[in-house]
Amino acid sequence: TVDITTPESSRAQVKIMDATGRVVRTVEMSLQAGSNSTKIDLQSLTDGMYMVSITDQKGLNHTQTIRKK
């Protein structure tokens, strides 16, 4: 689940990348002012480490490492 809080409506792109940097999943989000949440299905991905990168229209970028077990 990806949770994003934003002060105004915008769009964001969530990319899931494997350990080699290859994008394995991309999700577009339409954000409303306040809290936003979306579930991303990772069932088809193999267990391991992944990077989650979230970028919005203003160029803000947040990246976090996750582990799928």
Jmol script that loads the backbone (N, CA, C; Angstrom):
load data "model"
ATOM      1  N   THR A   1       0.852  -1.184   0.000  1.00  0.00           N
ATOM      2  CA  THR A   1       0.000   0.000   0.000  1.00  0.00           C
ATOM      3  C   THR A   1       0.890   1.236   0.000  1.00  0.00           C
ATOM      4  N   VAL A   2       0.569   2.183  -0.878  1.00  0.00           N
ATOM      5  CA  VAL A   2       1.287   3.454  -0.946  1.00  0.00           C
ATOM      6  C   VAL A   2       0.362   4.529  -0.396  1.00  0.00           C
ATOM      7  N   ASP A   3       0.825   5.240   0.628  1.00  0.00           N
ATOM      8  CA  ASP A   3       0.072   6.340   1.228  1.00  0.00           C
ATOM      9  C   ASP A   3       0.791   7.640   0.929  1.00  0.00           C
ATOM     10  N   ILE A   4       0.049   8.617   0.385  1.00  0.00           N
ATOM     11  CA  ILE A   4       0.623   9.925   0.062  1.00  0.00           C
ATOM     12  C   ILE A   4      -0.314  10.999   0.601  1.00  0.00           C
ATOM     13  N   THR A   5       0.254  11.977   1.288  1.00  0.00           N
ATOM     14  CA  THR A   5      -0.502  13.135   1.737  1.00  0.00           C
ATOM     15  C   THR A   5       0.015  14.346   0.985  1.00  0.00           C
ATOM     16  N   THR A   6      -0.903  15.109   0.395  1.00  0.00           N
ATOM     17  CA  THR A   6      -0.520  16.263  -0.396  1.00  0.00           C
ATOM     18  C   THR A   6      -1.442  17.447  -0.090  1.00  0.00           C
ATOM     19  N   PRO A   7      -0.916  18.670  -0.128  1.00  0.00           N
ATOM     20  CA  PRO A   7      -1.745  19.836   0.184  1.00  0.00           C
ATOM     21  C   PRO A   7      -2.706  20.225  -0.945  1.00  0.00           C
ATOM     22  N   GLU A   8      -2.444  19.727  -2.168  1.00  0.00           N
ATOM     23  CA  GLU A   8      -3.309  20.083  -3.293  1.00  0.00           C
ATOM     24  C   GLU A   8      -3.422  18.915  -4.267  1.00  0.00           C
ATOM     25  N   SER A   9      -4.423  18.974  -5.127  1.00  0.00           N
ATOM     26  CA  SER A   9      -4.618  17.922  -6.131  1.00  0.00           C
ATOM     27  C   SER A   9      -3.458  17.913  -7.112  1.00  0.00           C
ATOM     28  N   SER A  10      -3.019  16.722  -7.501  1.00  0.00           N
ATOM     29  CA  SER A  10      -1.950  16.577  -8.489  1.00  0.00           C
ATOM     30  C   SER A  10      -1.925  15.134  -8.971  1.00  0.00           C
ATOM     31  N   ARG A  11      -0.948  14.818  -9.775  1.00  0.00           N
ATOM     32  CA  ARG A  11      -0.744  13.450 -10.239  1.00  0.00           C
ATOM     33  C   ARG A  11       0.621  12.975  -9.756  1.00  0.00           C
ATOM     34  N   ALA A  12       0.737  11.673  -9.555  1.00  0.00           N
ATOM     35  CA  ALA A  12       2.014  11.086  -9.150  1.00  0.00           C
ATOM     36  C   ALA A  12       2.203   9.770  -9.886  1.00  0.00           C
ATOM     37  N   GLN A  13       3.457   9.403 -10.058  1.00  0.00           N
ATOM     38  CA  GLN A  13       3.790   8.133 -10.689  1.00  0.00           C
ATOM     39  C   GLN A  13       4.598   7.310  -9.684  1.00  0.00           C
ATOM     40  N   VAL A  14       4.169   6.079  -9.476  1.00  0.00           N
ATOM     41  CA  VAL A  14       4.860   5.154  -8.587  1.00  0.00           C
ATOM     42  C   VAL A  14       5.528   4.094  -9.455  1.00  0.00           C
ATOM     43  N   LYS A  15       6.851   3.951  -9.302  1.00  0.00           N
ATOM     44  CA  LYS A  15       7.588   2.934 -10.050  1.00  0.00           C
ATOM     45  C   LYS A  15       8.190   1.944  -9.057  1.00  0.00           C
ATOM     46  N   ILE A  16       8.048   0.663  -9.380  1.00  0.00           N
ATOM     47  CA  ILE A  16       8.685  -0.395  -8.607  1.00  0.00           C
ATOM     48  C   ILE A  16       9.821  -0.927  -9.480  1.00  0.00           C
ATOM     49  N   MET A  17      11.058  -0.909  -8.938  1.00  0.00           N
ATOM     50  CA  MET A  17      12.229  -1.356  -9.693  1.00  0.00           C
ATOM     51  C   MET A  17      12.910  -2.511  -8.973  1.00  0.00           C
ATOM     52  N   ASP A  18      13.408  -3.466  -9.758  1.00  0.00           N
ATOM     53  CA  ASP A  18      14.126  -4.592  -9.157  1.00  0.00           C
ATOM     54  C   ASP A  18      15.564  -4.181  -8.834  1.00  0.00           C
ATOM     55  N   ALA A  19      16.347  -5.127  -8.351  1.00  0.00           N
ATOM     56  CA  ALA A  19      17.715  -4.830  -7.905  1.00  0.00           C
ATOM     57  C   ALA A  19      18.625  -4.347  -9.031  1.00  0.00           C
ATOM     58  N   THR A  20      18.259  -4.647 -10.288  1.00  0.00           N
ATOM     59  CA  THR A  20      19.074  -4.205 -11.419  1.00  0.00           C
ATOM     60  C   THR A  20      18.651  -2.827 -11.927  1.00  0.00           C
ATOM     61  N   GLY A  21      17.589  -2.262 -11.343  1.00  0.00           N
ATOM     62  CA  GLY A  21      17.096  -0.957 -11.775  1.00  0.00           C
ATOM     63  C   GLY A  21      16.024  -1.033 -12.840  1.00  0.00           C
ATOM     64  N   ARG A  22      15.647  -2.251 -13.225  1.00  0.00           N
ATOM     65  CA  ARG A  22      14.605  -2.431 -14.234  1.00  0.00           C
ATOM     66  C   ARG A  22      13.235  -2.153 -13.614  1.00  0.00           C
ATOM     67  N   VAL A  23      12.415  -1.344 -14.304  1.00  0.00           N
ATOM     68  CA  VAL A  23      11.069  -1.032 -13.820  1.00  0.00           C
ATOM     69  C   VAL A  23      10.181  -2.249 -14.057  1.00  0.00           C
ATOM     70  N   VAL A  24       9.613  -2.790 -12.965  1.00  0.00           N
ATOM     71  CA  VAL A  24       8.780  -3.985 -13.067  1.00  0.00           C
ATOM     72  C   VAL A  24       7.290  -3.670 -12.900  1.00  0.00           C
ATOM     73  N   ARG A  25       6.980  -2.478 -12.418  1.00  0.00           N
ATOM     74  CA  ARG A  25       5.589  -2.072 -12.255  1.00  0.00           C
ATOM     75  C   ARG A  25       5.537  -0.557 -12.212  1.00  0.00           C
ATOM     76  N   THR A  26       4.542   0.033 -12.892  1.00  0.00           N
ATOM     77  CA  THR A  26       4.316   1.474 -12.856  1.00  0.00           C
ATOM     78  C   THR A  26       2.842   1.720 -12.587  1.00  0.00           C
ATOM     79  N   VAL A  27       2.556   2.641 -11.664  1.00  0.00           N
ATOM     80  CA  VAL A  27       1.176   2.976 -11.325  1.00  0.00           C
ATOM     81  C   VAL A  27       1.045   4.497 -11.352  1.00  0.00           C
ATOM     82  N   GLU A  28       0.036   4.980 -12.062  1.00  0.00           N
ATOM     83  CA  GLU A  28      -0.277   6.412 -12.079  1.00  0.00           C
ATOM     84  C   GLU A  28      -1.329   6.667 -11.009  1.00  0.00           C
ATOM     85  N   MET A  29      -1.134   7.725 -10.225  1.00  0.00           N
ATOM     86  CA  MET A  29      -2.096   8.082  -9.181  1.00  0.00           C
ATOM     87  C   MET A  29      -2.616   9.496  -9.408  1.00  0.00           C
ATOM     88  N   SER A  30      -3.934   9.664  -9.306  1.00  0.00           N
ATOM     89  CA  SER A  30      -4.542  10.994  -9.275  1.00  0.00           C
ATOM     90  C   SER A  30      -4.738  11.334  -7.813  1.00  0.00           C
ATOM     91  N   LEU A  31      -4.047  12.355  -7.344  1.00  0.00           N
ATOM     92  CA  LEU A  31      -4.067  12.699  -5.928  1.00  0.00           C
ATOM     93  C   LEU A  31      -5.048  13.835  -5.655  1.00  0.00           C
ATOM     94  N   GLN A  32      -5.800  13.695  -4.589  1.00  0.00           N
ATOM     95  CA  GLN A  32      -6.673  14.755  -4.094  1.00  0.00           C
ATOM     96  C   GLN A  32      -5.977  15.403  -2.901  1.00  0.00           C
ATOM     97  N   ALA A  33      -6.324  16.631  -2.591  1.00  0.00           N
ATOM     98  CA  ALA A  33      -5.756  17.283  -1.410  1.00  0.00           C
ATOM     99  C   ALA A  33      -6.061  16.432  -0.179  1.00  0.00           C
ATOM    100  N   GLY A  34      -5.049  16.194   0.648  1.00  0.00           N
ATOM    101  CA  GLY A  34      -5.213  15.367   1.841  1.00  0.00           C
ATOM    102  C   GLY A  34      -4.544  14.019   1.668  1.00  0.00           C
ATOM    103  N   SER A  35      -5.102  12.992   2.326  1.00  0.00           N
ATOM    104  CA  SER A  35      -4.517  11.650   2.301  1.00  0.00           C
ATOM    105  C   SER A  35      -5.016  10.853   1.105  1.00  0.00           C
ATOM    106  N   ASN A  36      -4.094  10.131   0.486  1.00  0.00           N
ATOM    107  CA  ASN A  36      -4.400   9.274  -0.651  1.00  0.00           C
ATOM    108  C   ASN A  36      -3.738   7.932  -0.408  1.00  0.00           C
ATOM    109  N   SER A  37      -4.404   6.860  -0.840  1.00  0.00           N
ATOM    110  CA  SER A  37      -3.863   5.525  -0.637  1.00  0.00           C
ATOM    111  C   SER A  37      -4.200   4.661  -1.848  1.00  0.00           C
ATOM    112  N   THR A  38      -3.252   3.830  -2.259  1.00  0.00           N
ATOM    113  CA  THR A  38      -3.513   2.860  -3.327  1.00  0.00           C
ATOM    114  C   THR A  38      -2.745   1.584  -3.038  1.00  0.00           C
ATOM    115  N   LYS A  39      -3.348   0.461  -3.384  1.00  0.00           N
ATOM    116  CA  LYS A  39      -2.694  -0.836  -3.215  1.00  0.00           C
ATOM    117  C   LYS A  39      -2.037  -1.215  -4.536  1.00  0.00           C
ATOM    118  N   ILE A  40      -0.827  -1.734  -4.454  1.00  0.00           N
ATOM    119  CA  ILE A  40      -0.104  -2.195  -5.634  1.00  0.00           C
ATOM    120  C   ILE A  40       0.139  -3.690  -5.478  1.00  0.00           C
ATOM    121  N   ASP A  41      -0.336  -4.457  -6.451  1.00  0.00           N
ATOM    122  CA  ASP A  41      -0.217  -5.914  -6.397  1.00  0.00           C
ATOM    123  C   ASP A  41       1.207  -6.341  -6.739  1.00  0.00           C
ATOM    124  N   LEU A  42       1.873  -6.977  -5.794  1.00  0.00           N
ATOM    125  CA  LEU A  42       3.240  -7.460  -5.994  1.00  0.00           C
ATOM    126  C   LEU A  42       3.303  -8.986  -6.056  1.00  0.00           C
ATOM    127  N   GLN A  43       2.143  -9.643  -6.118  1.00  0.00           N
ATOM    128  CA  GLN A  43       2.098 -11.106  -6.080  1.00  0.00           C
ATOM    129  C   GLN A  43       2.922 -11.756  -7.184  1.00  0.00           C
ATOM    130  N   SER A  44       2.944 -11.141  -8.375  1.00  0.00           N
ATOM    131  CA  SER A  44       3.640 -11.760  -9.508  1.00  0.00           C
ATOM    132  C   SER A  44       5.154 -11.549  -9.452  1.00  0.00           C
ATOM    133  N   LEU A  45       5.631 -10.737  -8.523  1.00  0.00           N
ATOM    134  CA  LEU A  45       7.066 -10.480  -8.406  1.00  0.00           C
ATOM    135  C   LEU A  45       7.727 -11.531  -7.517  1.00  0.00           C
ATOM    136  N   THR A  46       8.965 -11.870  -7.847  1.00  0.00           N
ATOM    137  CA  THR A  46       9.699 -12.819  -7.020  1.00  0.00           C
ATOM    138  C   THR A  46      10.119 -12.151  -5.713  1.00  0.00           C
ATOM    139  N   ASP A  47      10.399 -12.955  -4.703  1.00  0.00           N
ATOM    140  CA  ASP A  47      10.865 -12.424  -3.426  1.00  0.00           C
ATOM    141  C   ASP A  47      12.202 -11.720  -3.622  1.00  0.00           C
ATOM    142  N   GLY A  48      12.420 -10.649  -2.881  1.00  0.00           N
ATOM    143  CA  GLY A  48      13.682  -9.930  -2.966  1.00  0.00           C
ATOM    144  C   GLY A  48      13.527  -8.460  -2.635  1.00  0.00           C
ATOM    145  N   MET A  49      14.571  -7.699  -2.925  1.00  0.00           N
ATOM    146  CA  MET A  49      14.598  -6.268  -2.638  1.00  0.00           C
ATOM    147  C   MET A  49      14.121  -5.483  -3.861  1.00  0.00           C
ATOM    148  N   TYR A  50      13.338  -4.459  -3.597  1.00  0.00           N
ATOM    149  CA  TYR A  50      12.816  -3.588  -4.651  1.00  0.00           C
ATOM    150  C   TYR A  50      12.931  -2.143  -4.197  1.00  0.00           C
ATOM    151  N   MET A  51      13.045  -1.245  -5.156  1.00  0.00           N
ATOM    152  CA  MET A  51      13.029   0.192  -4.889  1.00  0.00           C
ATOM    153  C   MET A  51      11.675   0.722  -5.325  1.00  0.00           C
ATOM    154  N   VAL A  52      11.065   1.538  -4.478  1.00  0.00           N
ATOM    155  CA  VAL A  52       9.817   2.212  -4.818  1.00  0.00           C
ATOM    156  C   VAL A  52      10.155   3.683  -4.996  1.00  0.00           C
ATOM    157  N   SER A  53       9.844   4.222  -6.178  1.00  0.00           N
ATOM    158  CA  SER A  53      10.118   5.622  -6.484  1.00  0.00           C
ATOM    159  C   SER A  53       8.798   6.317  -6.781  1.00  0.00           C
ATOM    160  N   ILE A  54       8.520   7.408  -6.059  1.00  0.00           N
ATOM    161  CA  ILE A  54       7.297   8.182  -6.251  1.00  0.00           C
ATOM    162  C   ILE A  54       7.694   9.573  -6.717  1.00  0.00           C
ATOM    163  N   THR A  55       7.169   9.981  -7.868  1.00  0.00           N
ATOM    164  CA  THR A  55       7.465  11.295  -8.435  1.00  0.00           C
ATOM    165  C   THR A  55       6.153  12.012  -8.715  1.00  0.00           C
ATOM    166  N   ASP A  56       6.085  13.297  -8.333  1.00  0.00           N
ATOM    167  CA  ASP A  56       4.870  14.059  -8.627  1.00  0.00           C
ATOM    168  C   ASP A  56       5.121  15.055  -9.756  1.00  0.00           C
ATOM    169  N   GLN A  57       4.081  15.805 -10.128  1.00  0.00           N
ATOM    170  CA  GLN A  57       4.152  16.748 -11.241  1.00  0.00           C
ATOM    171  C   GLN A  57       5.161  17.861 -11.018  1.00  0.00           C
ATOM    172  N   LYS A  58       5.455  18.173  -9.779  1.00  0.00           N
ATOM    173  CA  LYS A  58       6.380  19.270  -9.473  1.00  0.00           C
ATOM    174  C   LYS A  58       7.829  18.799  -9.446  1.00  0.00           C
ATOM    175  N   GLY A  59       8.049  17.526  -9.730  1.00  0.00           N
ATOM    176  CA  GLY A  59       9.405  17.005  -9.762  1.00  0.00           C
ATOM    177  C   GLY A  59       9.893  16.483  -8.426  1.00  0.00           C
ATOM    178  N   LEU A  60       9.048  16.500  -7.414  1.00  0.00           N
ATOM    179  CA  LEU A  60       9.436  15.947  -6.117  1.00  0.00           C
ATOM    180  C   LEU A  60       9.563  14.438  -6.253  1.00  0.00           C
ATOM    181  N   ASN A  61      10.581  13.881  -5.611  1.00  0.00           N
ATOM    182  CA  ASN A  61      10.853  12.456  -5.758  1.00  0.00           C
ATOM    183  C   ASN A  61      11.149  11.862  -4.391  1.00  0.00           C
ATOM    184  N   HIS A  62      10.532  10.721  -4.115  1.00  0.00           N
ATOM    185  CA  HIS A  62      10.798   9.985  -2.875  1.00  0.00           C
ATOM    186  C   HIS A  62      11.103   8.548  -3.267  1.00  0.00           C
ATOM    187  N   THR A  63      12.178   8.003  -2.751  1.00  0.00           N
ATOM    188  CA  THR A  63      12.554   6.623  -3.059  1.00  0.00           C
ATOM    189  C   THR A  63      12.758   5.862  -1.747  1.00  0.00           C
ATOM    190  N   GLN A  64      12.272   4.637  -1.731  1.00  0.00           N
ATOM    191  CA  GLN A  64      12.412   3.787  -0.542  1.00  0.00           C
ATOM    192  C   GLN A  64      12.645   2.352  -0.979  1.00  0.00           C
ATOM    193  N   THR A  65      13.429   1.634  -0.220  1.00  0.00           N
ATOM    194  CA  THR A  65      13.680   0.215  -0.479  1.00  0.00           C
ATOM    195  C   THR A  65      12.679  -0.616   0.300  1.00  0.00           C
ATOM    196  N   ILE A  66      12.129  -1.639  -0.364  1.00  0.00           N
ATOM    197  CA  ILE A  66      11.217  -2.571   0.309  1.00  0.00           C
ATOM    198  C   ILE A  66      11.701  -3.987   0.064  1.00  0.00           C
ATOM    199  N   ARG A  67      11.280  -4.895   0.913  1.00  0.00           N
ATOM    200  CA  ARG A  67      11.610  -6.314   0.759  1.00  0.00           C
ATOM    201  C   ARG A  67      10.307  -7.087   0.611  1.00  0.00           C
ATOM    202  N   LYS A  68      10.211  -7.865  -0.453  1.00  0.00           N
ATOM    203  CA  LYS A  68       9.049  -8.738  -0.633  1.00  0.00           C
ATOM    204  C   LYS A  68       9.447 -10.138  -0.192  1.00  0.00           C
ATOM    205  N   LYS A  69       8.623 -10.736   0.696  1.00  0.00           N
ATOM    206  CA  LYS A  69       8.887 -12.087   1.197  1.00  0.00           C
ATOM    207  C   LYS A  69       7.752 -12.994   0.784  1.00  0.00           C
TER     208      LYS A  69
END
end "model"
wireframe off; spacefill off
backbone 0.3
color backbone group
